[in-house]
Amino acid sequence: MRRTRSQKTKIVEEYEKDKTSKPDDRPTSSKRERPRTEDNKPFSEDVKDNLMVAVANDKGGRLSPITTAEWGMVETKLSEQFLEHVLTNVDSLVPHFVASEFHRGYRVIKCMDEFSKEFLERCMAKISDGWEDISLRLIPAQEIPMRPRARAWLPKIDCDGPKLLQGLAKINKDVPMDDWSLIATEPHNNNNNSTSMSLVLSITEAGVEALERVGNKLFFWRK
């Protein structure tokens, strides 16, 4: 039976109250996050500028965010190409980028001019050619997909996020996670000494409905 709008609202309200409880009491709980203010309106008027682009992972024509760990590697390779360009093209234009930030899991970059944007596109194509597991694509920032998000609390595990997501998918077979993406892994309450951690996930509408059917809970090692 499909939940009514008021019931869905109650779930979100209960999640807001539940955030104050101890993380160890709910090590594998998963709740939809209340949309942030920035998701309810354009995060900047600049998003309409064609020089504002977002870096996405193109998985067979299906766009998804890149993780913070992946972006760290992309940024390193991008910096190497930038330095090589500056040192080997002394008389050439130098690309400039005004700002860079994460928005809904996508890395958004504001290019100074068309030359900078074209340089960034060439760099992303070159990085993708040498990277087997990722295919980078630049999209206009205003085309960042609007997808629901969820946060899953887990015991702190020495394992990278994508593997954790794969494990959750195998354990929770009633919740379709094929099109889910990991946005970030975070320590509980930004406390690196905490025994708990959380996964911030970009999910699907089908995933939302499946989570509601199981009480908004994902299981890890116990039920």
C-alpha positions in Angstrom: 0.0 0.0 0.0 1.4 3.3 -1.1 2.1 5.9 1.7 0.2 9.1 1.7 2.1 12.5 1.5 1.4 13.0 5.3 2.9 9.7 6.1 6.0 10.4 4.1 6.3 13.7 5.9 6.1 11.9 9.2 9.0 9.7 8.2 11.2 12.7 7.6 10.1 14.3 10.8 10.9 11.1 12.7 14.3 11.0 11.1 15.0 14.6 12.3 14.2 13.5 15.8 16.2 10.3 15.5 19.4 12.1 14.6 19.9 12.9 18.4 19.9 9.2 19.4 23.1 7.3 19.8 24.5 6.0 16.5 25.4 2.6 18.0 21.6 2.0 18.7 21.0 2.1 14.9 24.2 1.0 13.2 22.5 0.0 9.9 19.5 2.4 9.7 18.8 4.2 6.5 16.6 7.3 6.2 15.8 9.8 3.5 17.4 13.1 4.1 15.4 16.2 4.3 16.2 18.2 1.1 18.6 21.0 1.9 17.6 24.5 1.2 20.0 24.7 -1.7 18.2 21.8 -3.4 14.9 23.7 -3.3 16.1 26.6 -5.3 19.0 27.4 -7.6 22.2 27.3 -5.6 23.4 30.4 -7.6 22.2 32.5 -10.4 25.5 31.7 -12.0 24.3 28.1 -12.6 22.6 29.5 -15.7 26.0 30.6 -17.1 27.3 28.2 -19.7 30.7 28.5 -18.2 29.4 26.7 -15.0 29.9 23.0 -15.6 29.6 19.8 -13.5 31.8 16.7 -13.6 29.8 13.5 -13.9 30.5 9.9 -14.3 28.8 8.7 -17.6 28.0 5.0 -17.1 26.7 3.9 -20.4 24.7 7.1 -20.9 23.4 7.1 -17.3 24.9 10.0 -15.4 25.9 9.6 -11.8 28.0 11.7 -9.3 31.7 10.9 -8.6 32.7 10.2 -5.1 34.9 12.4 -3.1 37.7 9.8 -3.3 37.4 9.7 -7.1 37.4 13.5 -7.3 40.7 13.5 -5.3 42.3 11.4 -8.0 40.7 13.4 -10.8 41.9 16.6 -9.3 45.5 15.3 -9.0 45.5 14.3 -12.7 43.9 17.6 -13.7 46.6 19.5 -11.8 49.3 17.5 -13.5 47.8 18.4 -16.9 47.4 22.0 -16.0 51.1 22.3 -14.9 52.3 20.5 -18.1 50.3 23.0 -20.2 51.7 26.0 -18.4 55.3 24.8 -18.7 55.2 23.6 -22.3 53.1 26.4 -23.8 54.8 29.5 -22.5 53.1 31.8 -24.9 49.7 30.2 -24.8 46.7 31.3 -22.8 46.5 30.0 -19.2 43.2 28.4 -18.2 41.5 29.9 -15.1 38.8 28.5 -12.9 36.9 30.8 -10.5 35.4 28.3 -8.1 34.9 24.6 -7.4 32.4 23.0 -5.1 30.3 19.9 -4.6 26.6 20.1 -5.3 24.3 17.1 -5.0 27.4 14.9 -5.3 28.6 16.5 -8.5 31.7 18.6 -8.7 30.8 22.0 -10.0 33.5 24.2 -11.6 33.1 27.8 -12.8 35.4 28.4 -15.8 36.7 31.9 -16.4 36.2 31.8 -20.2 35.6 29.5 -23.2 39.2 28.6 -23.5 39.3 27.4 -19.9 36.1 25.3 -20.5 37.6 23.7 -23.6 40.8 23.0 -21.7 38.8 21.3 -19.0 36.9 19.2 -21.5 40.1 18.0 -23.1 41.6 17.1 -19.7 38.5 15.1 -18.7 38.6 13.2 -21.9 42.3 12.4 -21.5 41.8 11.3 -17.9 38.9 9.0 -18.9 41.0 7.4 -21.6 43.5 6.3 -19.1 41.0 5.3 -16.4 39.2 2.0 -16.8 36.6 2.3 -14.2 35.3 5.8 -14.8 34.1 7.9 -17.8 34.1 11.6 -17.1 31.8 14.0 -18.8 31.1 17.7 -18.4 27.5 18.8 -18.2 26.0 22.2 -17.7 25.6 22.8 -14.0 21.9 23.5 -14.4 21.4 19.9 -15.7 22.6 18.2 -12.5 20.0 15.5 -12.0 17.5 16.0 -9.2 17.7 12.7 -7.3 16.6 11.8 -3.7 19.4 11.1 -1.2 19.6 8.9 1.8 22.0 8.4 4.7 22.9 4.9 6.0 24.7 4.5 9.4 27.1 1.7 9.8 29.8 0.6 12.3 33.1 2.1 11.4 34.7 -0.2 8.9 38.1 0.0 7.1 36.7 -0.5 3.7 36.1 1.9 0.8 32.6 3.3 0.2 31.8 1.6 -3.1 32.6 -1.8 -1.7 30.3 -1.1 1.3 27.5 -0.1 -1.1 28.1 -3.4 -3.1 27.9 -5.3 0.2 24.7 -3.6 1.2 23.1 -4.4 -2.1 23.9 -8.1 -1.8 22.6 -8.2 1.8 19.4 -6.2 1.2 18.1 -7.9 -2.0 14.6 -6.4 -1.6 15.9 -2.9 -2.1 17.1 -2.2 -5.7 20.4 -0.4 -5.6 21.7 -0.9 -9.1 21.5 2.8 -9.9 22.5 4.1 -6.5 25.7 6.1 -6.2 27.9 6.9 -3.2 28.3 10.7 -2.6 30.5 10.6 0.5 31.5 8.6 3.6 31.5 10.6 6.8 32.4 10.0 10.5 29.4 10.3 12.9 29.0 14.0 14.0 32.4 14.8 12.3 34.1 12.9 15.1 37.0 10.8 13.6 37.2 8.8 16.9 33.6 7.7 16.6 32.9 4.0 16.2 30.2 4.8 13.7 30.2 6.1 10.1 27.6 7.1 7.6 27.2 6.7 3.8 25.6 9.6 1.9 23.8 8.0 -1.0 22.2 9.3 -4.2 19.3 6.9 -4.7 16.3 6.5 -7.0 12.5 6.9 -6.7 12.2 3.1 -6.9 14.7 2.9 -4.0 12.6 5.4 -2.0 9.5 3.2 -2.3 11.5 0.1 -1.5 13.0 1.7 1.6 9.5 2.7 2.8 8.3 -0.9 2.4 11.1 -2.1 4.8 10.6 0.7 7.3 13.5 2.8 6.0 16.1 0.3 7.3 19.0 -1.5 5.7 20.6 -4.5 7.3 24.3 -5.2 7.5 25.3 -8.0 9.8 22.1 -8.5 11.9 18.4 -8.1 11.6 
